[in-house]
Amino acid sequence: MKFLKILYLVLAAAMLVDLVPSFNTSQEVFRVFFWETNIWWYRIYKLSFLLVSVAAFWDQQKRGKLNDQ
């Protein structure tokens, strides 16, 4: 399960790298996939994926420690 742990960490890092520059822009509207959305909804969308990825990483980390004992 080490692969999943690393995958969740990479996803979280990618979401963070994409989220941080959105606070440094003056755009009001951001294009997500095929539609335009308010920049705050975009930030909430990215932040939620970031938090889910971090939570999944911590869960995998905890499971790995429990299996090692």
Secondary structure, DSSP 4 states (H G I P E B T S, - for coil): -HHHHHHHHHHHHHHHHHHGGGGG---SEEEETTEEEEHHHHHHHHHHHHHHHHHHHHHHHHHHHHHH-
